[in-house]
Amino acid sequence: MNKSLITNLVSIFIIVIGFLYRDDFSFILLVGVFALSGSVTNWLAIHMLFEKIPFLYGSGVILDRFEDIKLGIKNLILQELFSIDQIEKFILICRLITLVQQQLDFLKHLTIQYQLLQHPQEPYKLVGFFYHLHHQEFQ
């Protein structure tokens, strides 16, 4: 079902309720009228963007200027997302992430060596330590 139709039906229902209870709750009628007028205005504006209406200036502007709009969106995407600066930032961030990951791996290795030096007779404790390190990384 069309959302616009649902909105209009709800607005008309509110207008009917407001009309029935206009003595006690006069604002309900106004809420319904404003909702219906806003819905109809929005529908008309969207319709005018895409459909050419005879003798109405500005209607069908999307169809008339489709190529300009398409070119503008293409240029915006190329300039903002795929510019040299954006690509350089992306490569830099990827390199930083790789460097940080390498440093974390090195620190884990040092920690494991330290644990081995502290407890050379108890290698079974390292199994629990490895388990803790692995699950801490993925949480």
VOZADREN-259735 format. One record per atom (N, C-alpha, C): residue number from 1; residue in one letter; x, z, y; atom name. Coordinates in pm, 1 decimal. Layout:
BEGIN
> NUM; A; X; Z; Y; CA
...
***
This chain:
BEGIN
> 1; M; 84.3; 0.0; -118.8; N
> 1; M; 0.0; 0.0; 0.0; CA
> 1; M; 88.4; 0.0; 124.6; C
> 2; N; 45.0; -65.2; 225.7; N
> 2; N; 119.8; -81.4; 349.6; CA
> 2; N; 127.0; 51.4; 426.2; C
> 3; K; 248.1; 90.7; 469.0; N
> 3; K; 264.2; 216.5; 543.1; CA
> 3; K; 189.8; 212.7; 676.0; C
> 4; S; 189.0; 98.1; 740.3; N
> 4; S; 118.7; 85.0; 867.3; CA
> 4; S; -30.8; 107.9; 848.3; C
> 5; L; -85.0; 52.9; 739.9; N
> 5; L; -227.8; 71.7; 711.5; CA
> 5; L; -257.8; 218.3; 684.0; C
> 6; I; -171.1; 283.6; 610.0; N
> 6; I; -191.3; 426.9; 581.1; CA
> 6; I; -188.4; 507.0; 710.8; C
> 7; T; -92.7; 478.2; 797.3; N
> 7; T; -83.0; 547.9; 925.8; CA
> 7; T; -208.9; 526.6; 1009.0; C
> 8; N; -256.3; 403.8; 1012.2; N
> 8; N; -377.9; 374.8; 1089.1; CA
> 8; N; -498.4; 446.8; 1030.6; C
> 9; L; -509.9; 449.2; 898.6; N
> 9; L; -623.0; 518.6; 835.4; CA
> 9; L; -618.1; 669.1; 861.3; C
> 10; V; -499.4; 726.3; 854.6; N
> 10; V; -486.2; 870.2; 884.3; CA
> 10; V; -521.6; 896.1; 1030.4; C
> 11; S; -478.5; 809.1; 1119.3; N
> 11; S; -510.5; 824.4; 1261.8; CA
> 11; S; -661.0; 815.0; 1285.3; C
> 12; I; -725.3; 719.6; 1220.4; N
> 12; I; -871.3; 705.5; 1234.5; CA
> 12; I; -942.0; 827.3; 1177.5; C
> 13; F; -891.7; 878.9; 1065.1; N
> 13; F; -950.4; 1000.3; 1006.9; CA
> 13; F; -938.2; 1118.1; 1104.0; C
> 14; I; -823.6; 1130.8; 1168.4; N
> 14; I; -804.5; 1239.0; 1266.5; CA
> 14; I; -897.9; 1219.6; 1385.9; C
> 15; I; -918.5; 1094.2; 1426.9; N
> 15; I; -1011.8; 1067.7; 1537.0; CA
> 15; I; -1153.0; 1110.1; 1497.7; C
> 16; V; -1194.7; 1078.8; 1374.9; N
> 16; V; -1328.9; 1118.0; 1328.3; CA
> 16; V; -1342.0; 1269.4; 1324.6; C
> 17; I; -1240.8; 1337.3; 1270.3; N
> 17; I; -1243.8; 1485.1; 1267.0; CA
> 17; I; -1247.4; 1540.3; 1409.3; C
> 18; G; -1167.6; 1483.8; 1496.6; N
> 18; G; -1166.9; 1529.0; 1636.5; CA
> 18; G; -1300.3; 1503.4; 1704.3; C
> 19; F; -1364.5; 1392.6; 1670.8; N
> 19; F; -1495.3; 1363.6; 1730.0; CA
> 19; F; -1599.8; 1462.5; 1680.3; C
> 20; L; -1592.3; 1499.7; 1551.5; N
> 20; L; -1688.4; 1595.0; 1495.3; CA
> 20; L; -1669.6; 1735.5; 1552.1; C
> 21; Y; -1547.2; 1773.2; 1578.3; N
> 21; Y; -1518.3; 1907.7; 1628.5; CA
> 21; Y; -1470.1; 1904.6; 1773.8; C
> 22; R; -1521.4; 1813.4; 1853.1; N
> 22; R; -1471.9; 1796.5; 1990.0; CA
> 22; R; -1503.8; 1914.9; 2080.3; C
> 23; D; -1607.9; 1991.8; 2048.5; N
> 23; D; -1641.5; 2107.0; 2132.3; CA
> 23; D; -1542.5; 2221.0; 2112.4; C
> 24; D; -1501.8; 2244.4; 1987.3; N
> 24; D; -1411.1; 2356.0; 1957.5; CA
> 24; D; -1263.3; 2316.7; 1970.4; C
> 25; F; -1231.0; 2198.0; 1922.2; N
> 25; F; -1090.7; 2152.8; 1918.3; CA
> 25; F; -1080.9; 2014.2; 1980.9; C
> 26; S; -1083.8; 2007.4; 2109.9; N
> 26; S; -1084.3; 1877.4; 2178.1; CA
> 26; S; -949.7; 1805.3; 2167.4; C
> 27; F; -843.2; 1878.7; 2142.5; N
> 27; F; -711.6; 1815.9; 2135.8; CA
> 27; F; -693.9; 1731.2; 2009.5; C
> 28; I; -771.7; 1758.9; 1904.3; N
> 28; I; -758.5; 1683.1; 1779.9; CA
> 28; I; -795.5; 1536.5; 1802.6; C
> 29; L; -899.2; 1512.8; 1881.6; N
> 29; L; -939.0; 1375.8; 1913.1; CA
> 29; L; -826.2; 1303.1; 1986.6; C
> 30; L; -761.8; 1371.8; 2079.8; N
> 30; L; -650.9; 1310.6; 2154.0; CA
> 30; L; -531.4; 1280.9; 2063.4; C
> 31; V; -503.1; 1370.3; 1970.5; N
> 31; V; -392.9; 1347.3; 1876.3; CA
> 31; V; -419.2; 1221.2; 1795.6; C
> 32; G; -540.8; 1205.0; 1746.9; N
> 32; G; -576.2; 1085.9; 1669.9; CA
> 32; G; -566.9; 958.4; 1752.8; C
> 33; V; -615.5; 963.1; 1876.4; N
> 33; V; -611.7; 844.6; 1962.9; CA
> 33; V; -466.7; 805.9; 1994.7; C
> 34; F; -383.3; 904.9; 2026.8; N
> 34; F; -242.8; 875.5; 2057.0; CA
> 34; F; -169.8; 823.7; 1933.4; C
> 35; A; -198.6; 879.5; 1817.8; N
> 35; A; -134.5; 832.8; 1694.5; CA
> 35; A; -173.8; 688.5; 1664.4; C
> 36; L; -302.0; 656.1; 1680.2; N
> 36; L; -348.3; 519.7; 1653.9; CA
> 36; L; -288.5; 421.1; 1755.3; C
> 37; S; -285.1; 460.5; 1881.9; N
> 37; S; -229.0; 369.2; 1982.3; CA
> 37; S; -79.7; 348.5; 1960.2; C
> 38; G; -7.5; 451.4; 1921.3; N
> 38; G; 134.5; 437.1; 1892.0; CA
> 38; G; 159.3; 349.1; 1770.8; C
> 39; S; 77.6; 365.8; 1669.0; N
> 39; S; 91.9; 284.1; 1548.9; CA
> 39; S; 64.2; 136.9; 1576.8; C
> 40; V; -41.6; 110.3; 1651.4; N
> 40; V; -75.2; -28.1; 1685.1; CA
> 40; V; 32.4; -89.3; 1775.8; C
> 41; T; 84.1; -11.7; 1868.4; N
> 41; T; 190.2; -59.9; 1957.2; CA
> 41; T; 315.6; -94.9; 1877.5; C
> 42; N; 354.3; -8.9; 1784.8; N
> 42; N; 471.9; -37.1; 1701.5; CA
> 42; N; 451.0; -162.0; 1616.5; C
> 43; W; 335.1; -175.4; 1556.8; N
> 43; W; 306.3; -292.9; 1474.6; CA
> 43; W; 315.0; -420.3; 1558.8; C
> 44; L; 256.6; -414.9; 1678.9; N
> 44; L; 258.4; -531.6; 1766.4; CA
> 44; L; 401.4; -566.3; 1809.9; C
> 45; A; 482.0; -466.2; 1839.5; N
> 45; A; 619.8; -491.1; 1881.8; CA
> 45; A; 700.8; -555.5; 1769.3; C
> 46; I; 688.6; -505.8; 1647.5; N
> 46; I; 761.1; -563.7; 1534.6; CA
> 46; I; 710.5; -705.0; 1506.6; C
> 47; H; 580.7; -722.9; 1512.6; N
> 47; H; 522.2; -855.0; 1490.5; CA
> 47; H; 574.0; -955.0; 1594.5; C
> 48; M; 584.2; -911.3; 1717.4; N
> 48; M; 630.9; -1000.7; 1824.0; CA
> 48; M; 779.2; -1034.2; 1810.9; C
> 49; L; 857.3; -946.2; 1750.2; N
> 49; L; 998.4; -976.6; 1731.5; CA
> 49; L; 1019.1; -1094.4; 1635.8; C
> 50; F; 937.4; -1098.9; 1530.9; N
> 50; F; 960.2; -1197.0; 1425.8; CA
> 50; F; 865.7; -1317.1; 1430.7; C
> 51; E; 752.7; -1306.8; 1498.4; N
> 51; E; 654.1; -1415.5; 1501.7; CA
> 51; E; 641.5; -1471.1; 1643.2; C
> 52; K; 634.0; -1600.2; 1650.4; N
> 52; K; 614.3; -1667.6; 1779.5; CA
> 52; K; 465.7; -1667.4; 1812.0; C
> 53; I; 429.3; -1608.6; 1925.2; N
> 53; I; 290.3; -1605.3; 1970.5; CA
> 53; I; 278.9; -1700.1; 2089.7; C
> 54; P; 189.2; -1798.7; 2081.3; N
> 54; P; 179.7; -1897.7; 2190.0; CA
> 54; P; 149.3; -1832.6; 2325.5; C
> 55; F; 213.8; -1882.5; 2428.8; N
> 55; F; 194.8; -1840.6; 2568.2; CA
> 55; F; 234.9; -1695.7; 2594.8; C
> 56; L; 309.5; -1633.4; 2502.5; N
> 56; L; 354.6; -1495.0; 2523.6; CA
> 56; L; 507.5; -1495.2; 2526.2; C
> 57; Y; 562.5; -1474.1; 2646.4; N
> 57; Y; 706.7; -1478.7; 2666.1; CA
> 57; Y; 773.3; -1364.5; 2588.6; C
> 58; G; 881.4; -1396.3; 2518.0; N
> 58; G; 958.3; -1295.5; 2446.8; CA
> 58; G; 920.5; -1280.6; 2301.5; C
> 59; S; 813.2; -1342.2; 2259.3; N
> 59; S; 775.1; -1328.7; 2119.0; CA
> 59; S; 861.3; -1421.6; 2034.7; C
> 60; G; 889.7; -1379.3; 1912.3; N
> 60; G; 971.5; -1459.9; 1822.8; CA
> 60; G; 1117.6; -1462.5; 1859.1; C
> 61; V; 1165.3; -1359.5; 1925.2; N
> 61; V; 1303.4; -1358.8; 1973.7; CA
> 61; V; 1403.2; -1357.9; 1858.0; C
> 62; I; 1369.5; -1297.1; 1746.1; N
> 62; I; 1460.9; -1294.7; 1631.1; CA
> 62; I; 1478.3; -1436.1; 1576.6; C
> 63; L; 1368.1; -1509.0; 1564.8; N
> 63; L; 1377.3; -1646.3; 1514.3; CA
> 63; L; 1450.9; -1737.2; 1611.5; C
> 64; D; 1425.8; -1718.9; 1740.5; N
> 64; D; 1490.0; -1803.8; 1840.4; CA
> 64; D; 1640.8; -1780.8; 1849.2; C
> 65; R; 1682.4; -1658.1; 1831.4; N
> 65; R; 1823.7; -1623.4; 1851.9; CA
> 65; R; 1891.4; -1579.0; 1723.4; C
> 66; F; 1842.0; -1625.7; 1608.4; N
> 66; F; 1893.3; -1581.6; 1479.3; CA
> 66; F; 2043.1; -1609.1; 1464.6; C
> 67; E; 2086.0; -1728.3; 1500.6; N
> 67; E; 2228.2; -1762.5; 1486.7; CA
> 67; E; 2315.4; -1675.3; 1576.1; C
> 68; D; 2269.9; -1647.8; 1698.3; N
> 68; D; 2346.8; -1560.1; 1788.3; CA
> 68; D; 2355.4; -1418.0; 1732.8; C
> 69; I; 2244.2; -1370.2; 1679.4; N
> 69; I; 2241.5; -1235.0; 1622.3; CA
> 69; I; 2332.8; -1228.7; 1500.7; C
> 70; K; 2326.0; -1327.9; 1415.4; N
> 70; K; 2411.2; -1332.6; 1295.6; CA
> 70; K; 2558.9; -1335.6; 1334.4; C
> 71; L; 2594.4; -1416.0; 1432.4; N
> 71; L; 2732.6; -1424.8; 1478.5; CA
> 71; L; 2778.4; -1292.2; 1541.3; C
> 72; G; 2688.7; -1228.6; 1616.7; N
> 72; G; 2722.6; -1099.6; 1677.8; CA
> 72; G; 2748.4; -992.1; 1574.2; C
> 73; I; 2667.1; -987.2; 1469.7; N
> 73; I; 2686.9; -887.8; 1363.8; CA
> 73; I; 2816.6; -915.8; 1288.8; C
> 74; K; 2843.6; -1043.7; 1260.9; N
> 74; K; 2967.9; -1080.5; 1192.5; CA
> 74; K; 3089.5; -1037.1; 1274.5; C
> 75; N; 3088.2; -1066.1; 1404.7; N
> 75; N; 3201.4; -1028.6; 1490.1; CA
> 75; N; 3217.1; -877.4; 1499.3; C
> 76; L; 3106.0; -805.7; 1506.1; N
> 76; L; 3111.3; -660.2; 1511.6; CA
> 76; L; 3175.6; -603.3; 1386.0; C
> 77; I; 3135.3; -653.3; 1270.7; N
> 77; I; 3191.4; -604.3; 1144.7; CA
> 77; I; 3340.5; -636.9; 1136.9; C
> 78; L; 3376.2; -758.4; 1171.8; N
> 78; L; 3517.2; -797.0; 1163.2; CA
> 78; L; 3604.5; -720.8; 1262.4; C
> 79; Q; 3553.5; -694.6; 1381.8; N
> 79; Q; 3632.8; -625.9; 1483.2; CA
> 79; Q; 3640.5; -475.6; 1459.5; C
> 80; E; 3532.6; -415.9; 1412.8; N
> 80; E; 3529.9; -270.0; 1398.3; CA
> 80; E; 3577.6; -222.2; 1261.1; C
> 81; L; 3543.4; -294.3; 1155.3; N
> 81; L; 3577.2; -247.0; 1021.5; CA
> 81; L; 3705.0; -309.0; 966.5; C
> 82; F; 3730.6; -433.1; 998.6; N
> 82; F; 3844.2; -502.9; 941.0; CA
> 82; F; 3948.9; -540.0; 1045.6; C
> 83; S; 3959.2; -459.7; 1147.3; N
> 83; S; 4063.4; -483.9; 1247.0; CA
> 83; S; 4198.3; -438.1; 1191.1; C
> 84; I; 4306.0; -482.6; 1253.9; N
> 84; I; 4440.7; -445.0; 1210.7; CA
> 84; I; 4457.5; -293.0; 1216.8; C
> 85; D; 4404.1; -231.3; 1322.4; N
> 85; D; 4416.3; -85.5; 1336.9; CA
> 85; D; 4344.8; -12.7; 1223.0; C
> 86; Q; 4224.3; -57.0; 1190.3; N
> 86; Q; 4148.2; 8.7; 1083.9; CA
> 86; Q; 4216.7; -8.5; 948.2; C
> 87; I; 4269.5; -126.7; 922.9; N
> 87; I; 4338.4; -149.9; 795.6; CA
> 87; I; 4466.0; -65.8; 787.6; C
> 88; E; 4539.8; -57.4; 899.1; N
> 88; E; 4660.1; 26.4; 900.8; CA
> 88; E; 4626.5; 173.5; 879.2; C
> 89; K; 4517.3; 221.1; 939.7; N
> 89; K; 4474.2; 360.0; 918.4; CA
> 89; K; 4439.8; 383.7; 772.2; C
> 90; F; 4369.8; 288.1; 710.8; N
> 90; F; 4331.2; 301.5; 570.8; CA
> 90; F; 4454.7; 308.9; 481.4; C
> 91; I; 4553.2; 220.1; 504.8; N
> 91; I; 4675.4; 219.4; 424.2; CA
> 91; I; 4752.7; 349.2; 444.1; C
> 92; L; 4758.8; 397.6; 567.4; N
> 92; L; 4827.7; 523.2; 595.7; CA
> 92; L; 4761.7; 640.1; 523.4; C
> 93; I; 4630.8; 644.7; 526.7; N
> 93; I; 4558.4; 752.9; 459.0; CA
> 93; I; 4582.3; 746.4; 308.8; C
> 94; C; 4581.6; 625.3; 251.9; N
> 94; C; 4608.1; 611.1; 107.8; CA
> 94; C; 4748.3; 659.6; 73.7; C
> 95; R; 4845.2; 625.4; 158.1; N
> 95; R; 4982.5; 670.6; 134.0; CA
> 95; R; 4993.5; 822.7; 145.7; C
> 96; L; 4925.2; 880.1; 244.2; N
> 96; L; 4928.2; 1026.4; 260.3; CA
> 96; L; 4865.6; 1096.6; 140.3; C
> 97; I; 4756.2; 1042.3; 91.4; N
> 97; I; 4690.5; 1102.7; -25.4; CA
> 97; I; 4783.9; 1097.9; -145.9; C
> 98; T; 4852.8; 984.9; -165.0; N
> 98; T; 4946.9; 972.1; -276.2; CA
> 98; T; 5062.2; 1071.0; -260.9; C
> 99; L; 5113.8; 1083.9; -139.2; N
> 99; L; 5223.1; 1176.8; -114.1; CA
> 99; L; 5181.3; 1320.9; -140.0; C
> 100; V; 5064.4; 1358.4; -94.6; N
> 100; V; 5014.2; 1495.0; -116.9; CA
> 100; V; 4994.2; 1520.0; -266.0; C
> 101; Q; 4943.2; 1420.7; -339.0; N
> 101; Q; 4923.0; 1436.2; -482.8; CA
> 101; Q; 5056.9; 1454.7; -554.3; C
> 102; Q; 5158.7; 1379.4; -512.3; N
> 102; Q; 5291.2; 1394.7; -571.9; CA
> 102; Q; 5348.3; 1533.6; -543.9; C
> 103; Q; 5328.7; 1583.4; -422.0; N
> 103; Q; 5377.6; 1716.9; -388.4; CA
> 103; Q; 5305.8; 1824.6; -469.0; C
> 104; L; 5176.4; 1807.7; -489.0; N
> 104; L; 5101.0; 1904.4; -570.1; CA
> 104; L; 5147.8; 1902.1; -714.6; C
> 105; D; 5173.0; 1783.4; -767.7; N
> 105; D; 5223.4; 1773.7; -905.0; CA
> 105; D; 5359.8; 1841.3; -917.3; C
> 106; F; 5445.8; 1821.8; -818.3; N
> 106; F; 5577.3; 1885.4; -819.1; CA
> 106; F; 5564.3; 2037.9; -814.4; C
> 107; L; 5472.9; 2087.6; -730.3; N
> 107; L; 5452.4; 2232.5; -722.3; CA
> 107; L; 5398.6; 2288.8; -853.4; C
> 108; K; 5312.0; 2215.4; -919.5; N
> 108; K; 5262.5; 2260.5; -1050.4; CA
> 108; K; 5377.5; 2268.0; -1150.4; C
> 109; H; 5464.5; 2167.7; -1147.2; N
> 109; H; 5579.5; 2165.2; -1236.9; CA
> 109; H; 5670.2; 2286.1; -1210.0; C
> 110; L; 5696.7; 2313.9; -1082.5; N
> 110; L; 5778.9; 2430.4; -1048.6; CA
> 110; L; 5712.7; 2560.2; -1094.0; C
> 111; T; 5583.3; 2568.2; -1078.2; N
> 111; T; 5511.4; 2688.9; -1118.8; CA
> 111; T; 5520.6; 2708.9; -1269.2; C
> 112; I; 5509.8; 2601.6; -1343.7; N
> 112; I; 5519.3; 2610.8; -1489.7; CA
> 112; I; 5660.7; 2653.8; -1529.2; C
> 113; Q; 5761.5; 2597.8; -1465.1; N
> 113; Q; 5899.0; 2637.8; -1495.4; CA
> 113; Q; 5921.0; 2784.8; -1462.2; C
> 114; Y; 5864.9; 2827.6; -1351.4; N
> 114; Y; 5877.7; 2968.6; -1313.0; CA
> 114; Y; 5810.9; 3057.9; -1417.3; C
> 115; Q; 5695.4; 3018.0; -1465.7; N
> 115; Q; 5625.0; 3096.2; -1567.8; CA
> 115; Q; 5707.0; 3102.1; -1696.4; C
> 116; L; 5771.5; 2991.9; -1733.2; N
> 116; L; 5855.6; 2991.6; -1853.6; CA
> 116; L; 5975.3; 3084.5; -1837.9; C
> 117; L; 6032.1; 3085.5; -1716.8; N
> 117; L; 6146.4; 3174.3; -1693.7; CA
> 117; L; 6104.6; 3321.0; -1692.7; C
> 118; Q; 5987.1; 3350.3; -1643.4; N
> 118; Q; 5939.4; 3488.7; -1636.9; CA
> 118; Q; 5903.1; 3543.2; -1775.1; C
> 119; H; 5845.2; 3457.0; -1860.6; N
> 119; H; 5796.3; 3501.5; -1991.8; CA
> 119; H; 5844.6; 3406.5; -2100.7; C
> 120; P; 5974.1; 3407.0; -2132.2; N
> 120; P; 6023.7; 3313.0; -2233.1; CA
> 120; P; 5976.0; 3345.9; -2374.6; C
> 121; Q; 5940.4; 3471.2; -2400.1; N
> 121; Q; 5898.1; 3508.8; -2534.3; CA
> 121; Q; 5749.0; 3484.7; -2556.1; C
> 122; E; 5673.2; 3456.3; -2453.6; N
> 122; E; 5527.4; 3446.7; -2465.4; CA
> 122; E; 5478.3; 3308.0; -2423.2; C
> 123; P; 5510.7; 3202.5; -2499.4; N
> 123; P; 5465.4; 3068.1; -2460.0; CA
> 123; P; 5314.8; 3049.5; -2474.9; C
> 124; Y; 5249.5; 3131.8; -2557.3; N
> 124; Y; 5103.9; 3119.0; -2572.2; CA
> 124; Y; 5031.3; 3150.4; -2442.3; C
> 125; K; 5091.3; 3228.6; -2353.4; N
> 125; K; 5028.9; 3255.6; -2223.6; CA
> 125; K; 5023.3; 3129.7; -2137.9; C
> 126; L; 5117.8; 3038.3; -2161.8; N
> 126; L; 5119.9; 2914.6; -2085.3; CA
> 126; L; 4999.6; 2826.9; -2117.2; C
> 127; V; 4947.9; 2837.7; -2238.0; N
> 127; V; 4828.9; 2758.8; -2272.4; CA
> 127; V; 4713.4; 2798.8; -2181.8; C
> 128; G; 4694.3; 2927.7; -2162.2; N
> 128; G; 4590.8; 2975.5; -2070.9; CA
> 128; G; 4620.3; 2936.9; -1927.9; C
> 129; F; 4747.8; 2938.0; -1891.3; N
> 129; F; 4786.8; 2899.2; -1756.7; CA
> 129; F; 4757.9; 2751.1; -1731.8; C
> 130; F; 4791.0; 2663.6; -1829.2; N
> 130; F; 4760.5; 2520.4; -1817.0; CA
> 130; F; 4611.0; 2497.9; -1806.6; C
> 131; Y; 4536.6; 2571.8; -1887.0; N
> 131; Y; 4389.9; 2558.6; -1883.8; CA
> 131; Y; 4337.8; 2595.8; -1745.3; C
> 132; H; 4389.0; 2703.0; -1690.3; N
> 132; H; 4346.9; 2748.0; -1557.3; CA
> 132; H; 4382.3; 2644.6; -1450.4; C
> 133; L; 4503.1; 2590.2; -1456.7; N
> 133; L; 4544.7; 2489.0; -1358.7; CA
> 133; L; 4457.5; 2363.9; -1368.0; C
> 134; H; 4430.3; 2320.7; -1488.8; N
> 134; H; 4352.1; 2197.6; -1506.8; CA
> 134; H; 4210.2; 2215.6; -1454.3; C
> 135; H; 4147.5; 2325.1; -1485.8; N
> 135; H; 4008.0; 2345.0; -1442.1; CA
> 135; H; 3997.9; 2381.0; -1295.2; C
> 136; Q; 4100.4; 2437.7; -1238.6; N
> 136; Q; 4100.1; 2467.4; -1096.2; CA
> 136; Q; 4108.9; 2337.4; -1016.4; C
> 137; E; 4180.1; 2238.6; -1070.3; N
> 137; E; 4197.7; 2111.0; -1000.2; CA
> 137; E; 4067.6; 2033.9; -992.0; C
> 138; F; 3981.9; 2041.9; -1090.9; N
> 138; F; 3860.6; 1958.9; -1095.5; CA
> 138; F; 3735.7; 2032.2; -1050.4; C
> 139; Q; 3748.8; 2148.6; -994.9; N
> 139; Q; 3628.9; 2219.2; -947.4; CA
> 139; Q; 3604.1; 2193.7; -803.9; C
***
